[in-house]
Amino acid sequence: MSANTSRQPTGDSDLSSGPGQAAPSADGTPGAAGDATKVIDGSGRSAHRFWSSRRIPAALVALLSAAAVGFLLYDVVAVRAGRNAMRWRRRLAEELATRPLDDVWMIVGAAVAMALGLWLFLLAVTPGLRRLLPMRRPTGISGTEDVRAGLDRRAAALVLRDRAMRVSGVQSAQVDVGRRKVRARAQAHFRDLEVVRGDLDTELGEAMASLGLARQPTLAVRVHRPRKG
């Protein structure tokens, strides 16, 4: 998720910084890398990512499965009642019995089935809701043990962009917020680029700490002059 804004131009130069260290969290502990689905919040408890209910994929799979099973069941019941099997089932049984395993259609069918199965497996074992960043759980307040909060990455990007625009010399800024990394790009139309970059590091580090995220992402800042003309 990203946000950008701007002010007006001059100059032409470039200065970038590699990924910086994560800013300290509000309780003074530095951000630490963790695994993708579970991180540790300020209270020492694990902060899991939010799981998506995935209603649309679940509904589609349920409807298709119900339709296929119902169609097959109808044909089986019809055969048991003395009727002939439907043409498609006879043809399918014949094709499966006669086609060699290296036939192109057998390979394509197997590949499609494998891709569909892999997609369903990934949906089942991954949390989803990548746009939500888990926040630290409140501590020292009774009745909040089960409280969970998340921050939308787009909202976080807007907050960080606004903080970047407060830095003197910044003409425009764009901030991309990922689950592990925040990338900030800014145009500085006056002041030394190195000084502006240092101020941005400080300002955005403080802003990231104030967001209350369970896991502080690393920060990478890039500053350059606006293009002439």
Disulfide bonds with the S-S distance in Angstrom:
none
